[in-house]
Each structure stands twice: as C-alpha cells, then as structure tokens.
Amino acid sequence: MLDDTSAQVILSATAGPLTTAIADAVRALADRAAAVDGVAPLSEQPLLWLTEPEAPVIHLHATGRDGLVGYAQLDVGAQSSVKAELVVDPAHRRRGIGRALVDRARAEASTVRGRELRVWAHGDLPAARAFADDADMPVVRELLQMRLDLTARPPGTAALPTGVSVRPFEPGRDEDAWRRVNSRSFAHHPEQGRMTSADLRAREAEPWFDPAGFLLAERDGVLLGSVWTKVHPAGEHGPEPVGEIYVVGVDPDAQGLGLGRALTALGLDHLAARGLTAAILYTGAENTVAVHTYERAGFERSAVDVMFGSDTPSSPPGVTMGA
C-alpha cells in the first residue's frame, strides 16, 4: 500500500483480459499522460492486449481515491526477459507510484530464474531518463522513428524481382501464409516474430486496417514477402494524417533479391496515392544497415523510444516494425 498524500494507493496484479470498464480506465489514464507529455505512454501492442484473452501478460494496477492512477503491463511470454510499459497519472507523479510499479514488475520477472526486466519509455523524455537512473536501469535498446517527406520523394516504379507479382492481402485467406513468412522473417525479433493469430485478428479489427495497403509479393503462388502500411489520424504524429511502413518482411529464402527495398517503395507509393504528405517507420538504432538504407531513401530520424534494463543488449530488431 502506498501513501499518495491525499489517499492510500493499492497496488494489485491480475492476469487475463481486463473488464471493459478497467480497460477504458487504462486508456483514459494513457490519454491524460499523453496530453501532458506530448507522447503516448503505451504502444499499440499493450493497448490491444488489454482485453485479449490469449495475451501473455500481467496487469499491474495502482488504484487510489481518484480511481486508477498508475498502470503497467508485463509481457511474460518469453523466458529470458519480461518487457513492461507503464504510465502514472500526471497528477499523482513523484509520489512513489512509478517506482512501486517497477519494483513489483521486477518481482514478477524474477519468478523465472535469470529472467530480467526491460521497460520501454516512449519519446525518451528527460523525466523517464531520470526515473530509470534512479532505478539503476541503463538504456539497453533504442528504437528509432524515421520520417520521410512524401512530397519530396522522386517519382518512380519499384523494380520487382523476375517472376514476382504483388496483390492486396485478403482477410480470411492469407492469415496463415502471412504469419508463417512473418515468423521466418523475424525469427530473431523479440516481438514481431511472436505475432499470433489472435494478434493478427486484433489488428484486422482495428479502424485503421486497410487490406489495400497490405501488399503480398508472390512467385508461382508462393508468398515471399509483404509490406503492411498504416495511416495514423491527425493528431497522433502531427496536425496532419501520417502514413507508416508498418511491417516489411521477406522470407529468408527470398532475401538478396532486393525484394525488401521494392516492397518498401510500393508501400510508400500507396501512401502517397492516398494523398498523405509524410510517412514514418520504426527500426532499431543498432540495425545500422537498415538505418543507412532508410537514410539513403530520404528518411530522417524524428523520434526515439528507449528500453531500460540490464546492461545486456536485447535481440536486434528485424527489417522494420511498428512500435
């Protein structure tokens, strides 16, 4: 139990899907923090996992007289680490709630011998750095957001490898094949390679999902790779809607053909054709080959998310994935 000056705050942990009321309270808490900090404290995956029955997560709740004042979600689906994202109500900060959430998260991580806690902080805010320093958690990974001015992009047609054709994703038909290639493409990736059928269905149910912007590359009916795009509404990444190269994946057997570069170009073509003026993507800072490739394509670094944890680096990210 914590002393939040005006009232005691109770910290509790639950597993399984949250009720609609509690999930709504988490979203409202995240919105309050985003309004103050200028960046969303919870990324897409934790928000989708709030009510997902199959999600491998533990929810930590800090509840006081004003309702939910702190929340953390722990991804416990891996044996080597527990990845967490957390948020504290701006009106209740500097009262020990964030530290209590991290301490409880460490305790949950330690239930498996040798498993470490990693905490994502979005936007790399000075307050998050100071909090991590106080908790003795150095930066172990950086995820770069890169941005491209679509209006300045030279026109051109992406050159596909010989015999490769591209078509839109068809819901109800292509899920299994896409997940199989995605798992192979991101076998080394700590998040993207674990996408389940439920994760994919949840994204298909989101308002932003558009199969016309989800392009599959095939040769003789065999899926070789894909580019998945997303459009963020005005307000999420600036005053205008912004496109995203959400995921680019190429089967290891098809790598070396230039397919990833061609698919990225096709994704940008699609976003430009929708009248968007800017596009973003995310890639790990340690993936220098990808960073240089995107810089040559005109992308510039625009923001960064950081992961705090031990001094042991996490697995490198794949070609591209959304945060």
Legacy VTK file of the C-alpha trace (Angstrom):
# vtk DataFile Version 3.0
C-alpha trace
ASCII
DATASET POLYDATA
POINTS 323 float
0.000 0.000 0.000
1.400 3.420 -0.976
0.951 6.839 0.575
-0.277 9.178 -2.170
-0.609 12.134 0.292
-4.347 12.518 -0.255
-5.207 8.827 -0.069
-3.654 5.415 0.078
-2.923 3.729 -3.233
-3.358 -0.019 -3.509
-1.128 -1.932 -5.937
-2.551 -5.154 -7.354
-1.748 -7.629 -10.117
-4.116 -9.542 -12.375
-3.775 -11.914 -15.316
-6.175 -12.452 -18.180
-8.273 -9.895 -20.029
-9.363 -6.730 -18.260
-13.009 -5.842 -17.971
-14.300 -3.195 -20.351
-14.517 -0.671 -17.517
-10.922 -1.193 -16.368
-9.594 -1.226 -19.939
-11.368 2.069 -20.561
-9.804 3.461 -17.378
-6.342 2.457 -18.618
-6.947 4.157 -21.964
-8.188 7.296 -20.223
-5.112 7.286 -17.973
-2.862 6.934 -21.018
-4.686 9.817 -22.736
-4.162 12.071 -19.703
-0.458 11.301 -19.675
-0.124 11.825 -23.433
-1.788 15.227 -23.172
0.852 16.333 -20.654
3.928 14.562 -22.033
3.267 15.005 -25.744
3.821 11.292 -26.425
1.670 8.213 -25.824
2.942 6.173 -22.841
1.591 2.843 -24.127
2.277 1.492 -27.581
-0.122 -0.381 -29.841
0.508 -3.915 -28.565
-0.255 -3.270 -24.868
-3.443 -1.451 -25.812
-4.569 -4.394 -27.960
-3.688 -6.804 -25.147
-5.858 -5.052 -22.539
-8.831 -7.270 -23.361
-7.187 -10.102 -25.346
-7.867 -13.480 -23.647
-4.752 -15.108 -25.127
-2.342 -12.281 -24.287
0.698 -13.462 -22.255
0.553 -10.528 -19.862
0.220 -9.486 -16.240
-1.575 -6.223 -15.476
-0.414 -4.084 -12.560
-2.936 -1.568 -11.201
-2.295 1.324 -8.813
-5.683 2.440 -7.514
-6.441 5.340 -5.184
-9.335 7.560 -4.184
-9.363 9.054 -7.699
-9.525 5.641 -9.344
-6.730 4.243 -11.492
-3.611 6.397 -11.033
-0.957 4.014 -12.347
-0.769 1.022 -14.666
1.885 -1.314 -16.012
1.586 -4.202 -18.425
4.142 -7.008 -18.305
4.767 -9.198 -21.325
5.694 -12.524 -19.710
5.653 -14.574 -22.912
9.439 -15.022 -23.066
11.738 -16.904 -20.699
14.713 -14.542 -20.933
13.042 -11.225 -20.161
9.838 -9.501 -19.131
9.071 -6.402 -21.165
6.980 -3.727 -19.496
5.295 -0.459 -20.343
3.880 1.759 -17.626
2.092 5.029 -17.046
1.416 7.166 -13.977
-1.266 9.831 -13.836
0.403 13.267 -14.171
-1.498 14.478 -11.088
-0.031 11.656 -8.983
3.611 11.631 -10.046
6.638 11.939 -7.741
4.819 10.002 -5.033
6.446 6.608 -5.442
3.818 5.035 -7.702
6.129 4.537 -10.666
8.856 3.027 -8.509
6.339 0.702 -6.848
5.169 -0.497 -10.270
8.775 -1.170 -11.337
9.576 -2.981 -8.079
6.506 -5.205 -8.488
7.425 -5.800 -12.127
10.915 -6.889 -11.047
9.379 -9.309 -8.568
7.154 -10.795 -11.270
10.129 -11.124 -13.643
12.199 -12.895 -11.014
9.691 -15.746 -10.705
11.710 -17.337 -13.537
15.383 -17.765 -12.656
17.657 -15.480 -14.656
14.800 -13.603 -16.310
15.329 -9.825 -16.497
13.001 -6.851 -16.562
13.067 -4.454 -19.515
10.961 -1.268 -19.509
10.032 0.746 -22.598
9.846 4.533 -22.382
8.349 6.323 -25.359
9.734 9.635 -26.546
12.954 9.386 -24.487
11.744 12.097 -22.107
14.202 13.572 -19.571
11.889 12.566 -16.716
11.965 8.939 -17.896
15.767 9.008 -18.065
15.964 10.389 -14.526
13.484 7.786 -13.274
15.485 4.964 -14.900
18.757 6.262 -13.458
17.190 6.288 -10.005
16.015 2.708 -10.540
19.516 1.698 -11.741
18.250 0.727 -15.214
20.541 1.847 -18.065
19.445 2.073 -21.690
19.773 -1.307 -23.431
17.973 -0.608 -26.704
16.820 2.331 -28.814
14.009 2.198 -31.348
14.233 4.995 -33.893
11.275 6.629 -35.559
12.279 7.822 -39.033
10.236 10.205 -41.170
10.034 10.864 -44.905
8.559 13.830 -46.784
6.443 12.073 -49.410
6.022 15.273 -51.417
9.789 15.461 -51.985
10.118 11.807 -52.975
11.086 11.422 -56.634
8.562 9.541 -58.789
9.475 6.091 -59.989
8.377 2.485 -60.218
9.748 -0.153 -57.873
11.545 -2.937 -59.738
10.293 -6.319 -58.563
12.435 -9.456 -58.990
11.709 -11.530 -62.088
8.525 -13.551 -61.802
7.300 -11.782 -58.642
3.847 -10.217 -58.567
2.108 -8.190 -55.882
-1.513 -8.274 -54.729
-3.503 -6.986 -51.726
-3.965 -9.113 -48.626
-7.298 -10.973 -48.488
-8.752 -11.359 -44.964
-9.898 -14.899 -44.308
-7.495 -16.331 -46.877
-3.968 -15.083 -46.289
-3.546 -15.088 -42.497
-1.787 -18.447 -42.143
0.611 -17.918 -45.035
1.464 -14.403 -43.870
2.089 -15.491 -40.288
4.332 -18.317 -41.486
6.504 -15.953 -43.532
6.417 -13.301 -40.814
7.687 -15.807 -38.240
10.521 -16.826 -40.553
11.371 -13.217 -41.429
11.506 -12.126 -37.795
12.727 -15.307 -36.120
15.353 -13.229 -34.270
12.978 -10.417 -33.330
11.813 -10.248 -29.685
8.284 -9.008 -30.502
7.359 -9.154 -34.175
8.287 -12.799 -34.647
5.834 -13.826 -31.896
2.724 -12.421 -33.572
-0.114 -14.899 -33.034
-3.346 -15.471 -34.925
-5.133 -13.509 -32.197
-2.679 -10.617 -32.584
-3.289 -10.525 -36.332
-7.081 -10.728 -35.928
-6.973 -7.876 -33.419
-5.188 -5.664 -35.938
-7.632 -6.614 -38.689
-10.429 -5.418 -36.393
-8.809 -2.014 -35.830
-10.345 1.023 -37.609
-7.062 1.754 -39.402
-6.769 -1.677 -41.045
-6.958 -1.485 -44.846
-6.158 -4.614 -46.893
-5.488 -2.404 -49.926
-2.400 -1.154 -48.079
-1.236 -4.644 -47.109
0.659 -5.942 -50.138
1.830 -9.517 -50.644
4.651 -10.484 -53.016
4.336 -13.933 -54.589
6.114 -16.076 -57.125
4.232 -19.042 -58.586
1.634 -18.710 -55.838
4.219 -18.864 -53.033
4.368 -15.932 -50.616
7.860 -14.424 -50.486
7.302 -11.216 -48.551
4.975 -8.349 -47.759
4.690 -4.687 -46.891
1.979 -3.600 -44.485
1.096 0.081 -44.269
-0.895 2.033 -41.714
-2.402 5.515 -41.626
-2.360 7.471 -38.364
-5.105 10.088 -37.954
-4.322 13.754 -37.500
-3.052 14.457 -34.007
-1.069 11.252 -33.461
2.082 12.357 -35.275
1.345 15.991 -36.019
-1.541 18.084 -37.298
-1.998 16.033 -40.488
-2.582 12.293 -41.065
0.686 10.376 -41.393
1.366 7.085 -43.146
3.540 4.328 -41.765
5.549 1.493 -43.238
4.221 -0.765 -40.507
5.931 -4.073 -41.287
8.206 -5.187 -44.102
9.048 -8.877 -44.070
10.875 -11.069 -46.564
11.223 -14.839 -46.295
14.877 -15.778 -45.640
14.844 -17.922 -48.801
13.972 -14.808 -50.857
16.463 -12.425 -49.313
19.180 -10.951 -51.514
16.751 -10.246 -54.374
16.098 -6.618 -53.458
12.530 -7.511 -52.547
12.525 -5.595 -49.253
13.576 -2.391 -50.980
10.977 -2.861 -53.723
8.197 -3.588 -51.222
9.085 -0.510 -49.164
8.868 1.611 -52.318
5.478 0.113 -53.165
4.236 0.863 -49.655
5.351 4.475 -49.979
3.662 4.682 -53.393
0.423 3.505 -51.804
0.626 6.075 -49.004
1.429 8.885 -51.456
-1.502 7.848 -53.649
-3.771 8.328 -50.628
-2.750 11.969 -50.550
-0.511 11.718 -47.476
2.449 14.076 -47.263
4.611 12.205 -44.739
5.473 8.647 -43.793
7.206 7.141 -40.778
8.744 3.802 -39.881
10.493 2.296 -36.872
13.810 0.469 -36.760
16.361 -0.409 -34.109
19.249 2.022 -33.720
21.671 -0.908 -33.623
20.446 -2.100 -37.037
22.868 0.209 -38.814
22.360 -1.435 -42.215
18.621 -0.706 -42.103
19.149 2.815 -40.744
21.581 3.680 -43.552
19.260 2.141 -46.140
16.343 4.263 -44.973
18.514 7.375 -44.803
19.542 6.839 -48.418
15.834 6.575 -49.265
15.261 10.004 -47.731
14.131 9.096 -44.221
15.407 11.186 -41.311
15.439 10.382 -37.605
12.472 12.091 -35.961
11.999 10.468 -32.525
13.282 7.648 -30.346
11.872 5.165 -27.847
14.266 3.672 -25.306
14.308 0.417 -23.387
15.766 0.376 -19.889
17.040 -2.761 -18.226
20.279 -4.537 -17.516
23.476 -3.834 -19.419
22.914 -6.924 -21.572
21.675 -5.901 -25.068
18.418 -7.380 -26.277
17.952 -9.157 -29.590
18.239 -6.901 -32.653
15.045 -5.919 -34.421
14.081 -7.075 -37.892
13.728 -5.149 -41.103
11.036 -2.792 -39.879
8.234 -2.951 -37.406
5.742 -0.573 -35.817
6.010 0.271 -32.002
LINES 1 324
323 0 1 2 3 4 5 6 7 8 9 10 11 12 13 14 15 16 17 18 19 20 21 22 23 24 25 26 27 28 29 30 31 32 33 34 35 36 37 38 39 40 41 42 43 44 45 46 47 48 49 50 51 52 53 54 55 56 57 58 59 60 61 62 63 64 65 66 67 68 69 70 71 72 73 74 75 76 77 78 79 80 81 82 83 84 85 86 87 88 89 90 91 92 93 94 95 96 97 98 99 100 101 102 103 104 105 106 107 108 109 110 111 112 113 114 115 116 117 118 119 120 121 122 123 124 125 126 127 128 129 130 131 132 133 134 135 136 137 138 139 140 141 142 143 144 145 146 147 148 149 150 151 152 153 154 155 156 157 158 159 160 161 162 163 164 165 166 167 168 169 170 171 172 173 174 175 176 177 178 179 180 181 182 183 184 185 186 187 188 189 190 191 192 193 194 195 196 197 198 199 200 201 202 203 204 205 206 207 208 209 210 211 212 213 214 215 216 217 218 219 220 221 222 223 224 225 226 227 228 229 230 231 232 233 234 235 236 237 238 239 240 241 242 243 244 245 246 247 248 249 250 251 252 253 254 255 256 257 258 259 260 261 262 263 264 265 266 267 268 269 270 271 272 273 274 275 276 277 278 279 280 281 282 283 284 285 286 287 288 289 290 291 292 293 294 295 296 297 298 299 300 301 302 303 304 305 306 307 308 309 310 311 312 313 314 315 316 317 318 319 320 321 322
